[in-house]
Amino acid sequence: MAISRRLAFLLLLSLKKNDPVAVAKVFFAAGAGALGFGIFRLFLFDAFRDNLVWFSSWEEALEFLTVAGIGASLWAL
C-alpha cells in the first residue's frame, strides 16, 4: 500500500505540469506515513517480543497520539 502511494506520488510529480508538488505532497505523506507505521510496528514487535501486552500498549499509544496530532493540526486550520 505504501509503495503504491509512493508510485502515485512519482507519477503525479512527472505528469502534472502546473504546480505538481501541491498535489503530490498528499500521496507522499500517505506513503511515508504508512511506511513509518509499518517500520515502527516492526521495531516494537522486536523490542517487546516476549511481552505482547507492552507491544499492544505502545502501539495503541502511538496511534492515539498520531490521531490527536492530526486532529489538533486540522483544528488549527
PDB file as gemmi writes it, atoms N, CA and C in Angstrom:
CRYST1    1.000    1.000    1.000  90.00  90.00  90.00 P 1                      
ATOM      1  N   MET A   1       0.818  -1.171   0.000  1.00  0.00           N  
ATOM      2  CA  MET A   1       0.000   0.000   0.000  1.00  0.00           C  
ATOM      3  C   MET A   1       0.878   1.257   0.000  1.00  0.00           C  
ATOM      4  N   ALA A   2       1.908   1.244   0.814  1.00  0.00           N  
ATOM      5  CA  ALA A   2       2.792   2.405   0.861  1.00  0.00           C  
ATOM      6  C   ALA A   2       3.529   2.573  -0.466  1.00  0.00           C  
ATOM      7  N   ILE A   3       3.889   1.472  -1.075  1.00  0.00           N  
ATOM      8  CA  ILE A   3       4.605   1.548  -2.348  1.00  0.00           C  
ATOM      9  C   ILE A   3       3.702   2.101  -3.444  1.00  0.00           C  
ATOM     10  N   SER A   4       2.427   1.696  -3.436  1.00  0.00           N  
ATOM     11  CA  SER A   4       1.512   2.219  -4.459  1.00  0.00           C  
ATOM     12  C   SER A   4       1.290   3.722  -4.284  1.00  0.00           C  
ATOM     13  N   ARG A   5       1.261   4.186  -3.047  1.00  0.00           N  
ATOM     14  CA  ARG A   5       1.111   5.633  -2.831  1.00  0.00           C  
ATOM     15  C   ARG A   5       2.366   6.381  -3.243  1.00  0.00           C  
ATOM     16  N   ARG A   6       3.518   5.771  -3.009  1.00  0.00           N  
ATOM     17  CA  ARG A   6       4.759   6.404  -3.459  1.00  0.00           C  
ATOM     18  C   ARG A   6       4.821   6.455  -4.982  1.00  0.00           C  
ATOM     19  N   LEU A   7       4.355   5.405  -5.636  1.00  0.00           N  
ATOM     20  CA  LEU A   7       4.334   5.413  -7.103  1.00  0.00           C  
ATOM     21  C   LEU A   7       3.351   6.459  -7.631  1.00  0.00           C  
ATOM     22  N   ALA A   8       2.213   6.613  -6.965  1.00  0.00           N  
ATOM     23  CA  ALA A   8       1.258   7.656  -7.355  1.00  0.00           C  
ATOM     24  C   ALA A   8       1.885   9.033  -7.197  1.00  0.00           C  
ATOM     25  N   PHE A   9       2.666   9.214  -6.136  1.00  0.00           N  
ATOM     26  CA  PHE A   9       3.382  10.478  -5.922  1.00  0.00           C  
ATOM     27  C   PHE A   9       4.341  10.764  -7.076  1.00  0.00           C  
ATOM     28  N   LEU A  10       5.118   9.770  -7.468  1.00  0.00           N  
ATOM     29  CA  LEU A  10       6.069   9.974  -8.557  1.00  0.00           C  
ATOM     30  C   LEU A  10       5.364  10.199  -9.892  1.00  0.00           C  
ATOM     31  N   LEU A  11       4.274   9.488 -10.114  1.00  0.00           N  
ATOM     32  CA  LEU A  11       3.516   9.649 -11.345  1.00  0.00           C  
ATOM     33  C   LEU A  11       2.918  11.049 -11.438  1.00  0.00           C  
ATOM     34  N   LEU A  12       2.317  11.521 -10.369  1.00  0.00           N  
ATOM     35  CA  LEU A  12       1.755  12.872 -10.375  1.00  0.00           C  
ATOM     36  C   LEU A  12       2.836  13.930 -10.546  1.00  0.00           C  
ATOM     37  N   LEU A  13       3.965  13.696  -9.905  1.00  0.00           N  
ATOM     38  CA  LEU A  13       5.056  14.656  -9.996  1.00  0.00           C  
ATOM     39  C   LEU A  13       5.591  14.767 -11.413  1.00  0.00           C  
ATOM     40  N   SER A  14       5.582  13.648 -12.151  1.00  0.00           N  
ATOM     41  CA  SER A  14       6.134  13.683 -13.503  1.00  0.00           C  
ATOM     42  C   SER A  14       5.109  14.088 -14.562  1.00  0.00           C  
ATOM     43  N   LEU A  15       3.829  13.808 -14.342  1.00  0.00           N  
ATOM     44  CA  LEU A  15       2.829  14.077 -15.374  1.00  0.00           C  
ATOM     45  C   LEU A  15       2.143  15.436 -15.259  1.00  0.00           C  
ATOM     46  N   LYS A  16       1.946  15.913 -14.044  1.00  0.00           N  
ATOM     47  CA  LYS A  16       1.231  17.178 -13.878  1.00  0.00           C  
ATOM     48  C   LYS A  16       2.173  18.337 -14.187  1.00  0.00           C  
ATOM     49  N   LYS A  17       1.731  19.246 -15.023  1.00  0.00           N  
ATOM     50  CA  LYS A  17       2.611  20.327 -15.472  1.00  0.00           C  
ATOM     51  C   LYS A  17       2.501  21.574 -14.599  1.00  0.00           C  
ATOM     52  N   ASN A  18       1.293  21.908 -14.130  1.00  0.00           N  
ATOM     53  CA  ASN A  18       1.109  23.117 -13.321  1.00  0.00           C  
ATOM     54  C   ASN A  18       1.107  22.761 -11.842  1.00  0.00           C  
ATOM     55  N   ASP A  19       2.096  23.214 -11.118  1.00  0.00           N  
ATOM     56  CA  ASP A  19       2.228  23.032  -9.671  1.00  0.00           C  
ATOM     57  C   ASP A  19       2.043  21.578  -9.246  1.00  0.00           C  
ATOM     58  N   PRO A  20       2.948  20.695  -9.640  1.00  0.00           N  
ATOM     59  CA  PRO A  20       2.778  19.276  -9.304  1.00  0.00           C  
ATOM     60  C   PRO A  20       3.050  18.962  -7.838  1.00  0.00           C  
ATOM     61  N   VAL A  21       3.803  19.813  -7.155  1.00  0.00           N  
ATOM     62  CA  VAL A  21       4.210  19.492  -5.796  1.00  0.00           C  
ATOM     63  C   VAL A  21       3.033  19.536  -4.827  1.00  0.00           C  
ATOM     64  N   ALA A  22       2.110  20.467  -5.020  1.00  0.00           N  
ATOM     65  CA  ALA A  22       0.984  20.609  -4.091  1.00  0.00           C  
ATOM     66  C   ALA A  22       0.132  19.338  -4.045  1.00  0.00           C  
ATOM     67  N   VAL A  23      -0.135  18.746  -5.178  1.00  0.00           N  
ATOM     68  CA  VAL A  23      -0.950  17.528  -5.222  1.00  0.00           C  
ATOM     69  C   VAL A  23      -0.127  16.315  -4.804  1.00  0.00           C  
ATOM     70  N   ALA A  24       1.120  16.269  -5.195  1.00  0.00           N  
ATOM     71  CA  ALA A  24       1.963  15.103  -4.909  1.00  0.00           C  
ATOM     72  C   ALA A  24       2.304  14.994  -3.426  1.00  0.00           C  
ATOM     73  N   LYS A  25       2.253  16.101  -2.692  1.00  0.00           N  
ATOM     74  CA  LYS A  25       2.549  16.063  -1.259  1.00  0.00           C  
ATOM     75  C   LYS A  25       1.591  15.150  -0.511  1.00  0.00           C  
ATOM     76  N   VAL A  26       0.336  15.126  -0.909  1.00  0.00           N  
ATOM     77  CA  VAL A  26      -0.663  14.298  -0.242  1.00  0.00           C  
ATOM     78  C   VAL A  26      -0.302  12.821  -0.373  1.00  0.00           C  
ATOM     79  N   PHE A  27       0.038  12.394  -1.568  1.00  0.00           N  
ATOM     80  CA  PHE A  27       0.381  10.994  -1.784  1.00  0.00           C  
ATOM     81  C   PHE A  27       1.711  10.631  -1.142  1.00  0.00           C  
ATOM     82  N   PHE A  28       2.642  11.570  -1.135  1.00  0.00           N  
ATOM     83  CA  PHE A  28       3.921  11.314  -0.475  1.00  0.00           C  
ATOM     84  C   PHE A  28       3.724  11.147   1.029  1.00  0.00           C  
ATOM     85  N   ALA A  29       2.910  12.019   1.628  1.00  0.00           N  
ATOM     86  CA  ALA A  29       2.661  11.924   3.067  1.00  0.00           C  
ATOM     87  C   ALA A  29       1.933  10.626   3.415  1.00  0.00           C  
ATOM     88  N   ALA A  30       0.976  10.225   2.581  1.00  0.00           N  
ATOM     89  CA  ALA A  30       0.252   8.976   2.838  1.00  0.00           C  
ATOM     90  C   ALA A  30       1.185   7.774   2.747  1.00  0.00           C  
ATOM     91  N   GLY A  31       2.045   7.767   1.757  1.00  0.00           N  
ATOM     92  CA  GLY A  31       3.000   6.664   1.627  1.00  0.00           C  
ATOM     93  C   GLY A  31       4.028   6.654   2.742  1.00  0.00           C  
ATOM     94  N   ALA A  32       4.521   7.824   3.106  1.00  0.00           N  
ATOM     95  CA  ALA A  32       5.514   7.906   4.170  1.00  0.00           C  
ATOM     96  C   ALA A  32       4.910   7.522   5.513  1.00  0.00           C  
ATOM     97  N   GLY A  33       3.664   7.927   5.743  1.00  0.00           N  
ATOM     98  CA  GLY A  33       3.009   7.578   6.998  1.00  0.00           C  
ATOM     99  C   GLY A  33       2.785   6.089   7.132  1.00  0.00           C  
ATOM    100  N   ALA A  34       2.298   5.464   6.074  1.00  0.00           N  
ATOM    101  CA  ALA A  34       2.069   4.023   6.117  1.00  0.00           C  
ATOM    102  C   ALA A  34       3.384   3.261   6.287  1.00  0.00           C  
ATOM    103  N   LEU A  35       4.410   3.710   5.609  1.00  0.00           N  
ATOM    104  CA  LEU A  35       5.711   3.066   5.725  1.00  0.00           C  
ATOM    105  C   LEU A  35       6.295   3.266   7.125  1.00  0.00           C  
ATOM    106  N   GLY A  36       6.137   4.473   7.663  1.00  0.00           N  
ATOM    107  CA  GLY A  36       6.641   4.758   9.012  1.00  0.00           C  
ATOM    108  C   GLY A  36       5.953   3.927  10.082  1.00  0.00           C  
ATOM    109  N   PHE A  37       4.618   3.793   9.975  1.00  0.00           N  
ATOM    110  CA  PHE A  37       3.903   2.968  10.940  1.00  0.00           C  
ATOM    111  C   PHE A  37       4.332   1.516  10.852  1.00  0.00           C  
ATOM    112  N   GLY A  38       4.539   1.014   9.650  1.00  0.00           N  
ATOM    113  CA  GLY A  38       4.978  -0.369   9.497  1.00  0.00           C  
ATOM    114  C   GLY A  38       6.340  -0.612  10.110  1.00  0.00           C  
ATOM    115  N   ILE A  39       7.252   0.301   9.885  1.00  0.00           N  
ATOM    116  CA  ILE A  39       8.595   0.159  10.444  1.00  0.00           C  
ATOM    117  C   ILE A  39       8.557   0.265  11.964  1.00  0.00           C  
ATOM    118  N   PHE A  40       7.740   1.196  12.483  1.00  0.00           N  
ATOM    119  CA  PHE A  40       7.652   1.340  13.933  1.00  0.00           C  
ATOM    120  C   PHE A  40       7.020   0.103  14.571  1.00  0.00           C  
ATOM    121  N   ARG A  41       6.034  -0.514  13.917  1.00  0.00           N  
ATOM    122  CA  ARG A  41       5.436  -1.745  14.448  1.00  0.00           C  
ATOM    123  C   ARG A  41       6.463  -2.868  14.473  1.00  0.00           C  
ATOM    124  N   LEU A  42       7.293  -2.960  13.440  1.00  0.00           N  
ATOM    125  CA  LEU A  42       8.338  -3.984  13.451  1.00  0.00           C  
ATOM    126  C   LEU A  42       9.326  -3.759  14.587  1.00  0.00           C  
ATOM    127  N   PHE A  43       9.684  -2.491  14.818  1.00  0.00           N  
ATOM    128  CA  PHE A  43      10.583  -2.169  15.922  1.00  0.00           C  
ATOM    129  C   PHE A  43       9.956  -2.540  17.266  1.00  0.00           C  
ATOM    130  N   LEU A  44       8.674  -2.179  17.455  1.00  0.00           N  
ATOM    131  CA  LEU A  44       8.005  -2.513  18.714  1.00  0.00           C  
ATOM    132  C   LEU A  44       7.894  -4.021  18.908  1.00  0.00           C  
ATOM    133  N   PHE A  45       7.562  -4.738  17.844  1.00  0.00           N  
ATOM    134  CA  PHE A  45       7.441  -6.188  17.959  1.00  0.00           C  
ATOM    135  C   PHE A  45       8.780  -6.817  18.319  1.00  0.00           C  
ATOM    136  N   ASP A  46       9.856  -6.293  17.746  1.00  0.00           N  
ATOM    137  CA  ASP A  46      11.172  -6.834  18.066  1.00  0.00           C  
ATOM    138  C   ASP A  46      11.566  -6.492  19.504  1.00  0.00           C  
ATOM    139  N   ALA A  47      11.261  -5.278  19.938  1.00  0.00           N  
ATOM    140  CA  ALA A  47      11.647  -4.866  21.287  1.00  0.00           C  
ATOM    141  C   ALA A  47      10.818  -5.581  22.357  1.00  0.00           C  
ATOM    142  N   PHE A  48       9.534  -5.819  22.098  1.00  0.00           N  
ATOM    143  CA  PHE A  48       8.652  -6.433  23.085  1.00  0.00           C  
ATOM    144  C   PHE A  48       8.143  -7.793  22.609  1.00  0.00           C  
ATOM    145  N   ARG A  49       9.019  -8.586  22.045  1.00  0.00           N  
ATOM    146  CA  ARG A  49       8.647  -9.900  21.516  1.00  0.00           C  
ATOM    147  C   ARG A  49       8.105 -10.823  22.609  1.00  0.00           C  
ATOM    148  N   ASP A  50       8.685 -10.735  23.800  1.00  0.00           N  
ATOM    149  CA  ASP A  50       8.286 -11.632  24.886  1.00  0.00           C  
ATOM    150  C   ASP A  50       7.132 -11.086  25.716  1.00  0.00           C  
ATOM    151  N   ASN A  51       6.797  -9.826  25.559  1.00  0.00           N  
ATOM    152  CA  ASN A  51       5.730  -9.216  26.338  1.00  0.00           C  
ATOM    153  C   ASN A  51       4.797  -8.464  25.396  1.00  0.00           C  
ATOM    154  N   LEU A  52       3.822  -9.168  24.855  1.00  0.00           N  
ATOM    155  CA  LEU A  52       2.945  -8.578  23.850  1.00  0.00           C  
ATOM    156  C   LEU A  52       1.963  -7.565  24.432  1.00  0.00           C  
ATOM    157  N   VAL A  53       1.784  -7.559  25.755  1.00  0.00           N  
ATOM    158  CA  VAL A  53       0.929  -6.540  26.372  1.00  0.00           C  
ATOM    159  C   VAL A  53       1.569  -5.166  26.208  1.00  0.00           C  
ATOM    160  N   TRP A  54       2.876  -5.082  26.436  1.00  0.00           N  
ATOM    161  CA  TRP A  54       3.573  -3.808  26.252  1.00  0.00           C  
ATOM    162  C   TRP A  54       3.596  -3.402  24.780  1.00  0.00           C  
ATOM    163  N   PHE A  55       3.754  -4.374  23.910  1.00  0.00           N  
ATOM    164  CA  PHE A  55       3.715  -4.082  22.471  1.00  0.00           C  
ATOM    165  C   PHE A  55       2.386  -3.453  22.093  1.00  0.00           C  
ATOM    166  N   SER A  56       1.309  -4.047  22.549  1.00  0.00           N  
ATOM    167  CA  SER A  56      -0.020  -3.532  22.225  1.00  0.00           C  
ATOM    168  C   SER A  56      -0.243  -2.160  22.845  1.00  0.00           C  
ATOM    169  N   SER A  57       0.226  -1.972  24.074  1.00  0.00           N  
ATOM    170  CA  SER A  57       0.059  -0.677  24.746  1.00  0.00           C  
ATOM    171  C   SER A  57       0.781   0.436  24.007  1.00  0.00           C  
ATOM    172  N   TRP A  58       2.028   0.195  23.630  1.00  0.00           N  
ATOM    173  CA  TRP A  58       2.789   1.220  22.924  1.00  0.00           C  
ATOM    174  C   TRP A  58       2.216   1.492  21.536  1.00  0.00           C  
ATOM    175  N   GLU A  59       1.728   0.447  20.879  1.00  0.00           N  
ATOM    176  CA  GLU A  59       1.150   0.636  19.554  1.00  0.00           C  
ATOM    177  C   GLU A  59      -0.120   1.485  19.633  1.00  0.00           C  
ATOM    178  N   GLU A  60      -0.975   1.199  20.607  1.00  0.00           N  
ATOM    179  CA  GLU A  60      -2.203   1.986  20.765  1.00  0.00           C  
ATOM    180  C   GLU A  60      -1.894   3.418  21.172  1.00  0.00           C  
ATOM    181  N   ALA A  61      -0.879   3.605  22.016  1.00  0.00           N  
ATOM    182  CA  ALA A  61      -0.488   4.962  22.409  1.00  0.00           C  
ATOM    183  C   ALA A  61       0.017   5.753  21.201  1.00  0.00           C  
ATOM    184  N   LEU A  62       0.779   5.114  20.339  1.00  0.00           N  
ATOM    185  CA  LEU A  62       1.271   5.779  19.131  1.00  0.00           C  
ATOM    186  C   LEU A  62       0.117   6.165  18.212  1.00  0.00           C  
ATOM    187  N   GLU A  63      -0.833   5.258  18.039  1.00  0.00           N  
ATOM    188  CA  GLU A  63      -1.983   5.565  17.184  1.00  0.00           C  
ATOM    189  C   GLU A  63      -2.802   6.706  17.764  1.00  0.00           C  
ATOM    190  N   PHE A  64      -3.005   6.718  19.090  1.00  0.00           N  
ATOM    191  CA  PHE A  64      -3.767   7.795  19.718  1.00  0.00           C  
ATOM    192  C   PHE A  64      -3.061   9.133  19.549  1.00  0.00           C  
ATOM    193  N   LEU A  65      -1.760   9.164  19.778  1.00  0.00           N  
ATOM    194  CA  LEU A  65      -1.015  10.418  19.638  1.00  0.00           C  
ATOM    195  C   LEU A  65      -1.022  10.915  18.196  1.00  0.00           C  
ATOM    196  N   THR A  66      -0.956  10.002  17.251  1.00  0.00           N  
ATOM    197  CA  THR A  66      -0.998  10.399  15.844  1.00  0.00           C  
ATOM    198  C   THR A  66      -2.348  11.000  15.483  1.00  0.00           C  
ATOM    199  N   VAL A  67      -3.424  10.336  15.884  1.00  0.00           N  
ATOM    200  CA  VAL A  67      -4.761  10.851  15.587  1.00  0.00           C  
ATOM    201  C   VAL A  67      -4.998  12.176  16.311  1.00  0.00           C  
ATOM    202  N   ALA A  68      -4.542  12.290  17.551  1.00  0.00           N  
ATOM    203  CA  ALA A  68      -4.690  13.546  18.288  1.00  0.00           C  
ATOM    204  C   ALA A  68      -3.890  14.670  17.634  1.00  0.00           C  
ATOM    205  N   GLY A  69      -2.690  14.363  17.162  1.00  0.00           N  
ATOM    206  CA  GLY A  69      -1.874  15.372  16.482  1.00  0.00           C  
ATOM    207  C   GLY A  69      -2.480  15.830  15.170  1.00  0.00           C  
ATOM    208  N   ILE A  70      -3.000  14.884  14.405  1.00  0.00           N  
ATOM    209  CA  ILE A  70      -3.666  15.246  13.150  1.00  0.00           C  
ATOM    210  C   ILE A  70      -4.908  16.066  13.421  1.00  0.00           C  
ATOM    211  N   GLY A  71      -5.683  15.651  14.435  1.00  0.00           N  
ATOM    212  CA  GLY A  71      -6.876  16.419  14.793  1.00  0.00           C  
ATOM    213  C   GLY A  71      -6.545  17.828  15.258  1.00  0.00           C  
ATOM    214  N   ALA A  72      -5.495  17.981  16.042  1.00  0.00           N  
ATOM    215  CA  ALA A  72      -5.079  19.300  16.513  1.00  0.00           C  
ATOM    216  C   ALA A  72      -4.615  20.180  15.354  1.00  0.00           C  
ATOM    217  N   SER A  73      -3.887  19.591  14.408  1.00  0.00           N  
ATOM    218  CA  SER A  73      -3.415  20.399  13.276  1.00  0.00           C  
ATOM    219  C   SER A  73      -4.563  20.779  12.372  1.00  0.00           C  
ATOM    220  N   LEU A  74      -5.556  19.890  12.207  1.00  0.00           N  
ATOM    221  CA  LEU A  74      -6.725  20.252  11.393  1.00  0.00           C  
ATOM    222  C   LEU A  74      -7.607  21.274  12.114  1.00  0.00           C  
ATOM    223  N   TRP A  75      -7.676  21.193  13.433  1.00  0.00           N  
ATOM    224  CA  TRP A  75      -8.462  22.146  14.202  1.00  0.00           C  
ATOM    225  C   TRP A  75      -7.860  23.553  14.090  1.00  0.00           C  
ATOM    226  N   ALA A  76      -6.532  23.616  13.995  1.00  0.00           N  
ATOM    227  CA  ALA A  76      -5.866  24.918  13.899  1.00  0.00           C  
ATOM    228  C   ALA A  76      -6.094  25.596  12.546  1.00  0.00           C  
ATOM    229  N   LEU A  77      -6.444  24.805  11.530  1.00  0.00           N  
ATOM    230  CA  LEU A  77      -6.697  25.401  10.210  1.00  0.00           C  
ATOM    231  C   LEU A  77      -7.979  26.151  10.272  1.00  0.00           C  
TER     232      LEU A  77                                                      
END                                                                             
